[in-house]
């Protein structure tokens, strides 16, 4: 581009942006300005609502396939478009960077956004850290509990990267997928990362089985799906001594082999089936596969990790990441509980197994607020890591509410306490509601302290579905009230998220 053309473009850009600034009540997101042929596109906010603005050359009528309303501003006509699903689809067709991509085997950070308004702050937090952001990250369970669709989650991510001018690529994780139907809805919405949750196939009872029961269940495994025979499998594993990069040698007894395979044999078969389904039905869709075995009763042993990884490798299933069940307790919304030195030693060994089978990332699930774990992993600086958070962003939204709308926070806190005993059933947590002070009796300036208390954090964390679903009469309007308040106080909301995720990301510098 010549210097004259650059000056002309700068002049057009300045004129177009000045047009937005002349629109009464509108404020511009400076980083959202993008060129589209002879138009400039940007995002502007009026009140609590955001719009995509299509700005043509001065004196021209806007010509665009975005759906919107033409507004006259002086001599200029502007197309004001709502941030709808249809407009998000058209945005993705015009700007590649607003589509999710495969991230590969490099450090990545999952920023679950249950409300759909946190991703701009997530992007600001992740810039310059070396992590690739996974913005659209929702499990089927989370979608059901928040009454959102995969498309809504993806749209929020696309608008966020456009608003923030983030062109470096983001991932989209269909989390905890259990069926091929789950895969279908995520592919349709443009997700690229598929986290397989085979927890329904894990046999946790192997430790209590006698030898006869173990052998019987071992013989009954779906060996045709595993493309193997029990005799050949046993012979191979019994004669296989594994020397890992770390110096650890893995060798186990026949009983341990039987236990491992009975526990995880159907997991391996199911993962192979899901991987085949993706490859066969969607051969042209970008795919990266994560396996989650973190939701088991006992930590994943090194042999169990090796067994799963080696069998999937034999079956031709390539993983981008694997989430073991690490030692200690990874409870929701609070720091790690356990022996950090044991975690460090075992993490290194798990990394060595991952390195043996292609160097996939170790994935840390329930990663919200595990600051002591981040210090360990960051100090090791070995291999690649993927971290998943979700609830912590919801909690920081509530921190903002505690300051800006104290009565609303009191209502949400009280309702969450009421729902706790029911909502905690699907979680492993240690919160005790008897340790939480009645929010009706707490002064306004002390309400944010609930977000620094482990008991209150976990109660709020597990009750998010009840709060956001609209299912309960006393909570029917909670979500609308929360969204309105966060839109009114967006700067504070973003500030709280930035400060919180700086604590998450700083240990990896």
Beta strands, then each sheet from edge to edge (+ up, - down):
strand 1: 26-28
strand 2: 34-36
strand 3: 39-46
strand 4: 49-55
strand 5: 69-73
strand 6: 76-82
strand 7: 108-111
strand 8: 132-139
strand 9: 171-177
strand 10: 193-197
strand 11: 242-243
strand 12: 249-250
strand 13: 288-292
strand 14: 321-323
strand 15: 361-364
strand 16: 385-389
sheet 1: 1+ 3- 2+
sheet 2: 1+ 3- 4+ 6- 5+
sheet 3: 7+ 8+ 9+ 10+ 13+ 14+ 15+ 16+ 7+
sheet 4: 11+ 12-
end
